[in-house]
Amino acid sequence: MRVFALVGKSGTGKSYQCTELAREHNIEAIIDDGLLISGNKILAGKSAKHEKTKMASVKSAIFADDRHALGIREAIKKHGVVSVLVLGTSDRMIFEIVSRLELPKPERIFLIEELATPDEISTAKQMREKHGKHIIPAPVFEVKKQFSGYFLNSLIIPEKRDLSLEKTVMRPTYSYLGSFRISPKVIAEICRYELSQIPEVAEIFKIQSHSDINGYIDISVEISLRYPCDIPSVTAGIQTILGEAVENSTSIIAKNINVFIKSLISKS
């Protein structure tokens, strides 16, 4: 196992710079803020940016939880990772991470000042301090699996060799800018509108949603259908339509969508 490290103070652009650094040195995977990332895939881990407080975020980033560390170690073995770039705010943090993950000491430690200009570092700090924005070096479609109810933006960065790297811009829960909540009534109205556009839906009786501690929701709808119709196909289509509509409008991911057919109404 070959281990490298990238060190820089918080908000100086490590997550922005790390993917190109990894490509230039043929480093297979990146460990950043609790995640093991390879190419466009999050292989394992839980993002420290998901934590509710700054202290909890730090503990997650250094894999203080034994199960978190074990999951990363097992993923490294499972995927046959032979080289990794570890991101940290100091040499001490780097050595803490490699110790927790039972990795060799880094053969080379890069400094953010070697990769970014003073202007780039200043811009990165401004984005962090004034706007509370963080970058995760993975595409939105991968990151959103861990973040329900967060507005995530895609950042496409042109790189060398005609390659483009996609990263995700988000604001963590512990940001001083605060949080937001979306009322179940809003979810219900989105679902009600989408259901009203489906020809096979004759009547809408009830729409309910319940959220869990991680921000995911379960949705239940009670409806009547115009018959004859292909009931399994129609209900599967309703689940897809409602899930996509809620996610596109609110960034909240519906883990389960239950469709209850209360009655059938003849078309004739």
Secondary structure by P-SEA (a helix, b strand, c coil): cbbbbbbbccccccccccaaaaaaaccccccccccccccccccbbbbccccccaaaaaaaaacccaaaaaaaaaaaaaacccbbbbbcccaaaaaaaaaaaccccccbbbbccccccaaaaaaaaaaaaacbbbbbcccaaaaaaaccccbbbbbbbbbcccbbbbbbbbbcccccccbbbbbaaaaaaaaaaaaaaccccccccbbbbbbcccccbbbbbbbccccccaaaaaaaaaaaaaaaaaaaaccccccbbbbbbccccccc
